[in-house]
Amino acid sequence: MNAVIAVIGKDSVGILAKVSDVCMKKNANIIEVSQTILNNYFAMIMVVDILNLKCEFTEFIDSFENVKKEKNVEIHIMHEDIFNAMHKI
C-alpha cells in the first residue's frame, strides 16, 4: 500500500531532508523520489510505502504541517488508490 507525496515551493536547503525525516518517524518507507529545481522552485514527487505506518493515514498527513510552515512549501499527500482512481479514463 503506497502514498504519493507532492512538494512544491521556493527552493531552500533541507526540504527533502525534512520530508524524509517525517516519513522515517512515521515508518513510511521511501520507495521512489523524483525532484527538480525549475527557475528557483523546488518540485518533488515521492512514493512511500505506508503499509507499516506507526499511525493512522490522516495523522501521517497532518504530521507534515510543521514542514509546510518551516520550509514555506505546499505538500499534498494522497493514498495511491485515490491517485490511481483519479487518473483512470
URQUI-V860826 format. One line per field, one symbol per residue. phi: phi as a letter, one per 40 degrees, with the letter a starting at -180 (. if undefined). burial: b if it has 16 or more other ideal C-beta (glycine too) atoms within 10 Angstrom, else e. A space follows every 50 residues. Layout:
phi=???
burial=???
//
This chain:
phi=.bbbbbbaidcacgccccccccdcccgccccabbaabbfgbcbabbbbcb dbdcacdccddcccdccdcccfbcbbbbcdccdcccbcc
burial=ebbbbebebebeeebbebbbebbeebebeeeeeeeeeeeeebebebbbbb eebeeeeeebbebbeebeeebebebebebeeeeeeeeee
//
